[in-house]
């Protein structure tokens, strides 16, 4: 089977024919595929896309790199023509195998973009002996096409969060996900964690689609809550369980750090040193050694352990089936915590009281949407960010 026959099968182009294939074995083994316009075919204007009469032919042919075959570099070779367009004037004609001034055949660009999902861009460029910039442009082309052709209909639940993706002042990136049951995907990324960034998403999303949203899952950051209330007021705003427990673990850690300093200052045994992960992990996830050590700490009357017991007691809140009973438990827990005189935990109790209505929304939707999907998708985003460490921005 000839190369020309293969190309006519996998890469046919209306109005063009493949000519002879020339093999070169100089510095690199390559095959040049000549392309000619079909007889009586009319050139297409690159400005308006209409057919026009030919004006002239460029003095030298252009080359486009194609997917390598059998270890050989493949190049399409074609002498460009200009079109005498009645609307646009003298314009270069359109060629169907490439766009603009790209020196890669579009099929090859998609080929590189598909490999860039599996390997780093540097590995793709080395494997196929092509520049890093060519891989970048191929991925950019694929992303642009995907954004233009994605289906945004039927979205009823979204999750909003941020991740740290670099060092410095503006280290956060705002992410918005679709978290409908059966379909979870990234919808938006925006630099910085600001009110303006999230407003940009809702503006691009459109008023009609915003009106169809039923659930919005966020953390307790006030600018996010304000933007959601403005653009999707009909949606039920749910506070993410993960972030609530994250705040509680951070408060517990502050208590532990302060008490470690106090014990050292008083010359007492630093029993809390190295105990952070024993206190943060759920009891069922502790190793046998950690479990023994935790039981020993609980017997000691430490402020940290009282804060730990409050944190673990709050976990019963998520087991309630009825929102009213959960509300009663939350009131009772906040009252006990305010009486504990443990300042970091008292701040948590105040925070929960100020967002009590939004927290209770969790019980209305926990069986309808996957509230843990946001953190799962965040982990994928962080993994991708780590894989890109050291690459060009």
N, C-alpha and C positions, 0 to 999 in steps of 0.2 A: 504494500500500500504506500503510495506517495504522500509526502508531507502536504502537498497541495490538496489531496483528497481528504486528508484528516482535517485540515483547516476549513474546507468547504462544509464539513459535517459539524464541527464544533464551533466555528466562528464565521458564519456566513454574513455578508454585508450587502444589502440591496444597492445596486448601481455600481458595484465594484467586483473585479475578478482578480484571483491570485495568479501571478505569473510564475516565472521560474524561481527555483530555490537554489541559492548559491552558497556553497560551503567554504568557509575561510578557516585556515589553520595557521594563523600567524601568532600573535601574542595570546589570544584566547580562541578556543574553538567556538565558532558561531555560524549560524545559518541565516542568511538574509532572504526574506520572502518579498519578492516584488509584488506590488499592488498597482493595478491600473483601473481607470474608470471604464465602465462598460460602455460600449458604443451606443451613441444616441441618448445617453443618460444626461440629465441636466444637473448642473451644480446647485447646491443649496447654500443660500446666503447665511453667514454666521451671525448677522445682525437681526434679521426678521424671520429667518427660517423658511423663506419662500424660494422656489426654484427660479434661477435666472440664467442668462446666457454667459458663456465663458468669456473672460476678458484677456487673461494671459496666464502663462505658467512660470512658476518660480525657477530660477536657474539651477538650483541644486536640490536634490531630494532630501526629505527629512526621515529620521529613523525613530521608531517606537519600540520599546522593549516589550517582549511577550513572554509568557510562561515558559521556562526552560523545558526542553524535551530531550530525554536520553542524556542529560548532562551537558547539552549544548545550549549556548545562548541563542535565543531566537529574536530577530529584529524584523519588524515590518518596515519596508522601504517604499516611500511614495513621494512623488513630486507634486507639491501643492499647487492648486490653481486659484485664481481670483475670479470673482463673479461680478458681472456688471448688473447690479441690482437696481431696478427702477426706483425703489424707495430709499435704499440706504447708500447707493453709489457703489464705488469699487470696494468690495469686501473679500476677505479670504473665505473660501468655501468651508463648509462643515465636513469633517470626516467622522463616520459613525463609530469607529473603534477607539477613539480617544476624545477627551474634552479639553477645549482651550489649548494652552501651551504645554499641557502635561506630556512628558516624554515616555509615559507608560501607557500601554494598551489598557483600557478600562477593565477588561477581564483579569489582567495581571494585577491591577490595583486591588480588586476584590479578593484575589487569591492571597495577596500579602496581608490584607486586613483580616482575613479569616485566620491566618497563622499568628497574627499579632494578638489574637485572643488566647492562644495557647502558650506562647512564649513571649519573652521580653522583646521590645522593638530592636534592641541591639542584637539579640540572638537571631531574629528574623533577617536583619540586614546582613549579618555574617553568613548565615546559612545559604542565602540566595544571592550573595555577592552584589548587593545593592546598597545605596546610601541610606543612612538613618533617616534623612529628610524625606526620601521617597516612601519609606514605610510610614512616616508621620503623615504625609499628605494622603496616603491611601486610607489610613485610619480616619483621618478628618473627613474624607469623602464619604466613607461608610457611615460615620456618625451623622453627618449632615443629611444624607439620604434617609437614614432611619428616623431622625427627628421630623423630617418633612412628611414622612409616610406613616408615622405611628398612629394608632387608633386610640383616641382619648374618650371615646364614647362609653357610657355605662359605668363610669367610675363613681362609686358611692362612699368609699372609705379611703382616707389618706392618713399617713403618719408623718410627722414633722420632727426632725432631730438635727443634731450637728455632730461633726467629728473634727478632731484636730488633725490636720494633714501636713503641717509644717511648723517650724519654730518662728517666733517673732510675735509682734503685736496682733496682726491679722492672721492668726493661725487656724481659725475655724472655717468650716465650710457648711453651709446650710443644705440639708438634703430633704427631699419630699418623696415619699414612696406611695404607691398604690398598695393597699393591704386588704382588698376585697377577698372574700373567701374564694379560693380557686385561682386567684391571679395576684401575684405580688411582683412588683417591678419598680425600678427607679424612674421617677417622673421629672425631677428637677435637681440641679446642683447650682449653688450660687456662692460666690466668695463672700466671706465674712458672716458673722452671726449678728445680723442687724434687722431692724424692723423693715428697712427699705428692701433688703434682700428677699424676705418672705413676701412682701407686697408685690415684688416683681413676678414671683411665681403666680400669684392669684390674678395679676393683670394678664399674663400670658395664657393662663388657664381659661379665662373668659367668664363673664357673668353668668351665662347660661349653664355652663358646667358646674360653676360654684353653687348655683341654686339646686343642683341635683345631689350635692354631697349630703350624706346622712350622718357620717361619723368622722371626727377628726381627732387623732391621737397625738398629744404633745406632752412636753414636760411643763414645769410650773413657771417658766420664764415669762414675765409679764408682757414684754413686747410681742411674743408669739401669741399669747392669749388675746391681746388687744387686736392684732391683725385678723385672727380667726373670727373673733366676734364681729369685726367689721365686714368681712367678705363672705363669711359662711355662718351667719347668725342662726340659720335654721338647723344647722348640723349639731349633733350631740358631741360636745368637746369632752374627751376622756383623757384623764391624766395617766400617764404610763406608770404601771406598777414598778418597773425597773428603776425609774428615776426617783420614785418615792423611797424605795429601799436603799438606793444609792446615797441619798441625803442622810438617811438614818445611819448607815454604816460610816459615813464621813463624820457625823456627830459623835458616834461611839469612839472613833479613832482619836478625835480631839480630846475626849475625856481620858482615854488611855495614855496619850502622850503627856498630858498635864500631870496625871497621877504618877507616871514613871519618873518625871522630874521631881515631884514632891517626895517620893520614896527615896530617891538618891540623895536629895537635900537633907532628909532626916536620918540618913545613914541606915535605912532599913533594907532588907533583902529585896532586890529588884525582880520580884516574881512575875511581873508583867512583860519583862523584856522578851522579845521574840514571840509574843502571843497574838500578834495582829490577825493572822490568818485563822487562828482557832476561833476568834471572836466574830470574824466576818462570815466564815463559811456556815452553811446550814448544818445542824447537828447530824443529819443523815449522811452528809458528805464528808464527815471527819474520818480520819484514819484512826485506828485503834489507839495509837500512841497519843494523838491529839485529843481524843476523847477522854483518856485517863487524865491528862494534864488539865483539861477544861474542868473536869469534876473536882480536881484539887483546888482550882482557882475559885470555883463557886462557893466552896466552904469558907473562904476568906472574905471578910466583910469589907470589900473594896467598892469604891464609887463606880469604877469601871464595870464591875460585875453586876451592879444594880442597873446600870445603863444597858448592859448586855441583856439582862432579863426583860427589861422593858421592850427592847428591840425584838426579841424572840416572841414576847407576848403579843406584839402587834401583828405577827404573822397569822394569827387566828382570824384577823379581820378579813383576809382574802378567802377564807373557807365558808363564809356566810353565803346563803342562797338568797336571802331576803334583804333588800336595801335598807328597810326600816330597822331591822335588828342590827345590821352592820353599822348604821348610824348611831344606835344606842351604845354599841361597843366602842365606837370611835370617841363619843363624848366621854365615856367612862375612862378610856385610856388616856385621853388628853388631860382629864382632871387629875388622875394619878400622877401623870408625868409632871404637871405643873407643881404638884406638891412634893416632888422628889428633890427639888433644889439642885438639880443637875442642869446647869445653864445650856449647854449645847442641845440636850434633849428637850428642854423647855422651848427652845427656838423651833425645833421640829414640831412640837405640839401646836405652837402658834401658827406655823406655816400650814399645817393640816387643817386647822380650824378656818383659816382664811380661804382655803380652797375646798372646803368640805363638800359643797354641792357638786363640783367637778369630779372629785374623787369618787363619790357615790355613783356617778354615771357609769363607772366600771362594771357595776352589777347589772346594768341594763343591756350591755353589749358583749359580755365576756364569752357568750356562746355563739355570737353572730359573726365576729371578726377575730382574726388572729392578732392579739395585741403584742405578742412576743416577736412578731415578724419584723418590727422596726429594728430591734437590736440585732436580730439575725442578719438582716440586710446591711446594717452598719458594720458588722464584723467582716462581711464580704468586701465592703468599701475600704475598710482599714487594711485588709489583706492585699487588695489591689494597690493601695497607696504604698505599702511596704515593698511590694515587688517593683514599684517604680522609683525606689530610693536611688538617688544619684543620677537619674536621667535628666535630660533637658526639660525645662518647664514648657 
